[in-house]
Amino acid sequence: MRESLFTIGKEVKIKASGESVTISKCHYVKNMKRYSYIVKEHPKTFFFEEELIEE
């Protein structure tokens, strides 16, 4: 397992919309071998690393 690209509290942008958001939770999805993130602004939606970019 590799290290998470983004840390909790980090501000990032959603690639598709350009919206600035803050990471609130991070979880490694073992069977997909990648991290998923929940952001403070959309707590019922998760994003994968490739859907987010650093601000």
N, C-alpha and C positions, 0 to 999 in steps of 0.2 A: 504494500500500500504506500503510495506516495503522499507527500504533504499537500494540504489544501492550498489552493491558489489564492483565496481570499480569506481574511480573518473576520471574526465577529466585530462589528462596529465600523468596518471599513465602508467608505462610500464608493459605489460603483455605478455604472450606467447599464441599463438594459439595451442591448444592441438593437433590437427591433424598434423600440420606441424612442430611444435616446433619453429616457427618464432617469433622473438621478435617484438612487435608492441606497438604503443602508442595510448591510447584512445583519440579520438577527440570529440565525441558526445555520449550522453547517452539519452535514451528515454524509458519511461515505457510503455509497450504494455498492455493496460488495459484488453482486452478480453483474453489475454494469461497469465496474471498475472505474468509477468516477464520483465526484462530489456533487451533491445537490445543496442548494441554498434557499433559505426562506428569508425574505426581506421584510423590514418593518412596515413598509408602505402597502404591501400586499401579503398579509400573513397567511392567507389560504391558498397561495400559489407557490410552487417551487420552481427554481431555475437551475439548470446545469451550468458548469463553468463556461462552456462555449457560448452561452446566451448572454454573458455578462462581460464587460470590459472595465479596466481601471479608468478612473476619472482623470 
